[in-house]
Amino acid sequence: MNWRVPLADIDFGDEEIAAVTDVLRSRWLSMGAVTQQFEEEFAAFIGAKHMIAVTNATAALHLACLAAGIGPGDEVIIPSLTFVATANAVRYTGAVPVFADVESLDDLNISPASIESRITEKTRAILVVHYAGFACDMPAIMEIARRHSLVVLEDSAHSIGSVLDGKTLGTWGAIGCFSFFSNKNMTTGEGGMLSTNDDALADRLRILRSHGMTSLSWDRHKGHASTYDVVDLGYNYRIDEMRSALGRVQLRKLPAWNERRRELTGLYRELLAELAPEMQLPFAETRGTSCYHIMPILLPPNTDRARFMEGMKSQGVQTSIHYPPVHRFHSYEPDWLASNTPLPLTEDASGRQVTLPLFSTMKKEQVEWVTQAARQTLAEIRAG
Ligand SMILES: Cc1ncc(COP(=O)(O)O)c(C=O)c1O
């Protein structure tokens, strides 16, 4: 469909094309020196000691859970208002995801009080998601984890460059997981990154990334190793040099793009408050500095969401839902029902949530168009 305003768009140009072309000309395409440079530059950007580039954030989440020692018999507390990859990653290890509620209809992040209420003797870790790029209450969550001796992992797929109390999101817990999927604040098409300050975890993650092997093809090509041992059950979750080259250029542009997203979000909030005041805009109160990954809104209670999204579509505006809550998916619902752990705020928020377009190349006029379309669509729905 030819959207007048798409939900997301990517920004790349001659620099990215040249960087990928250089890799192709070098004739070394699988993980090697360019990936090492990408990891070092990303480490400097977020202020972590180690970065491990992987094929996508789902793989990063899987490895993070494994390296944290999560396995069968364990429970991991996660939000339900997230992409299903967060929960799937826990399940890949044989552990059980336990869903905690969001903080409020303003703060759509996981609630520390709800986390605490879900802790049992089986709980091993808390896996937080910084929804839309806005920080979870990390000081409170770290304190709960300390008191109960739990590991904290961060799904930072939305939060590339967000900062709380001087610390980049993805560096608060033991391991952070970033996504470079096409709709993210920077992209490599598919791609992901793990961050950690712990030397032992970094070693384990590197080994798990490539079949549990002690050396890479790249090491052997460079003459640094001639054979290898296999010391763990690993995977092939390696990124490649084309994507790392793309990532290096995108990373340099990211701060300016995040700033642009901040401006556009400010404009949205101003216009929506004026034109559609019945719409609820989460994250009026924020912690730290967001990277403004998406623009979530909550429709007034009892608004027909499908009709709203259809009305926006008829005006050329693509919208989405972040997210259908994981606990209501067929694959998750039976276990959740058996757990008898209600999620009233998640249910309320996820039933009314709509995501409006937001991307760094978006024009002021496009924000104006979207907000006018939202005003008109709401008026039509109210008129019956
Ligand atoms: C919150 C969250 N976690 C995990 C992922 C998975 O990322 P990837 O597509 O890189 O595997 C996404 C991707 O959209 C996401 O939004």
Ligand as a Chemical Component Dictionary entry (heavy atoms), coordinates in Angstrom:
data_LIG
# 
_chem_comp.id                   LIG 
_chem_comp.type                 NON-POLYMER 
_chem_comp.pdbx_formal_charge   0 
_chem_comp.three_letter_code    LIG 
# 
loop_
_chem_comp_atom.comp_id 
_chem_comp_atom.atom_id 
_chem_comp_atom.alt_atom_id 
_chem_comp_atom.type_symbol 
_chem_comp_atom.charge 
_chem_comp_atom.model_Cartn_x 
_chem_comp_atom.model_Cartn_y 
_chem_comp_atom.model_Cartn_z 
_chem_comp_atom.pdbx_ordinal 
LIG C1 C1 C 0 10.704 -5.445  22.610 1  
LIG C2 C2 C 0 11.328 -6.306  21.549 2  
LIG N1 N1 N 0 12.056 -7.372  21.920 3  
LIG C3 C3 C 0 12.641 -8.167  21.016 4  
LIG C4 C4 C 0 12.527 -7.934  19.668 5  
LIG C5 C5 C 0 13.155 -8.879  18.694 6  
LIG O1 O1 O 0 14.085 -8.234  17.892 7  
LIG P1 P1 P 0 14.619 -8.896  16.542 8  
LIG O2 O2 O 0 13.591 -8.659  15.497 9  
LIG O3 O3 O 0 15.900 -8.154  16.271 10 
LIG O4 O4 O 0 14.838 -10.338 16.808 11 
LIG C6 C6 C 0 11.789 -6.838  19.230 12 
LIG C7 C7 C 0 11.654 -6.577  17.784 13 
LIG O5 O5 O 0 10.779 -5.974  17.276 14 
LIG C8 C8 C 0 11.161 -6.001  20.190 15 
LIG O6 O6 O 0 10.435 -4.943  19.821 16 
# 
loop_
_chem_comp_bond.comp_id 
_chem_comp_bond.atom_id_1 
_chem_comp_bond.atom_id_2 
_chem_comp_bond.value_order 
_chem_comp_bond.pdbx_ordinal 
LIG C1 C2 SING 1  
LIG C2 N1 SING 2  
LIG C2 C8 DOUB 3  
LIG N1 C3 DOUB 4  
LIG C3 C4 SING 5  
LIG C4 C5 SING 6  
LIG C4 C6 DOUB 7  
LIG C5 O1 SING 8  
LIG O1 P1 SING 9  
LIG P1 O2 DOUB 10 
LIG P1 O3 SING 11 
LIG P1 O4 SING 12 
LIG C6 C7 SING 13 
LIG C6 C8 SING 14 
LIG C7 O5 DOUB 15 
LIG C8 O6 SING 16 
# 
